[in-house]
Amino acid sequence: MVVQWTGIQSHKDQFGLATNERQWVITLDMFAKDLGDPIALSNKVQSCIDILLTTMESNDTINATAEWTGAIRATRPLPPEGIYEAGGANWFRMPVEIDVTEWPNG
């Protein structure tokens, strides 16, 4: 899985005060390996989403890196888009975005 941030928005409640809220968009690229069985691949893709949601529900602070987690957006491009070959296998990419908020100054 590849994790990175793609956007940030930082603003103040009032002029002259330190920044006290940051909103981030964190992106994940999840990959499911195609082993040649379309039903197994479909189950694996669903399993990736289930793991993501279960993980976020059990730790919505993303290991204490955020105070609040908002929307979670995931897509699965239809073939042939989003299919990559690496290591002699085909991989289906599922991009995910997660909105998070932090308050760095309390």
SULWOPE-V50896 format. One record per residue. PHI is phi in degrees with one decimal (* if undefined). Layout:
phi
PHI
PHI
//
This chain:
phi
*
-108.9
-123.6
-158.3
-102.2
-120.8
-158.9
-143.1
-135.7
-124.7
-146.0
-103.9
-71.8
-142.4
-63.9
88.1
-94.6
-64.1
-58.4
-126.3
-152.0
-128.5
-114.0
-116.9
-114.8
-102.0
-111.6
-125.5
-113.8
-98.1
-128.5
-113.3
-82.4
-88.0
-102.6
97.7
-110.6
-60.6
-70.5
-63.4
-64.1
-60.1
-65.2
-67.0
-61.4
-62.8
-62.6
-59.6
-66.1
-59.9
-63.1
-59.0
-65.6
-62.6
-62.9
-67.2
-69.7
-85.5
-151.6
-77.3
-94.2
50.8
55.8
65.3
-92.2
-145.0
-88.4
-146.6
-110.1
-101.7
-67.6
-121.0
-121.0
-135.5
-134.4
-135.7
-57.5
-77.7
-57.6
-87.1
-64.5
78.8
-108.0
-125.3
-108.3
-154.5
60.7
76.5
-131.8
-94.1
-125.1
-96.4
-90.0
-127.1
-75.7
-130.6
-122.1
-128.9
-87.9
-132.4
-128.1
-130.6
-120.8
-66.3
-111.1
90.6
//
